[in-house]
């Protein structure tokens, strides 16, 4: 199996750094739903790549990526409690 170019966590960190979420002035600049979706989508892709794109894990990849991205961003879950 080919080693993935980056892990999903590395991608999430890189993207959040790229959009400026690690800078103090970004605290008042939340991401749009579309930007968060794109972060989750990319992280899920890298999770799939890491296991060689074997089928049957798509939902797990997505849910794990979503949890990681939202935790990194401090986005609240639907119930109102932060993840």
DAJOPE-V461736 format. One record per residue. RES is the residue in one small letter. NEAR is the number of other ideal C-beta (glycine too) atoms within 10 Angstrom. Layout:
# DAJOPE-V461736
RES:NEAR
RES:NEAR
This chain:
# DAJOPE-V461736
x:8
x:8
x:6
x:17
x:10
x:14
x:14
x:23
x:15
x:13
x:23
x:22
x:16
x:12
x:17
x:17
x:11
x:9
x:16
x:12
x:18
x:11
x:10
x:7
x:7
x:13
x:9
x:6
x:10
x:13
x:18
x:8
x:9
x:8
x:13
x:16
x:13
x:15
x:24
x:22
x:13
x:18
x:26
x:24
x:17
x:19
x:22
x:20
x:18
x:17
x:12
x:9
x:13
x:8
x:6
x:6
x:14
x:12
x:9
x:13
x:21
x:17
x:12
x:16
x:24
x:19
x:14
x:21
x:27
x:17
x:12
x:18
x:19
x:11
x:15
x:11
x:10
x:5
x:7
x:6
x:7
x:11
x:15
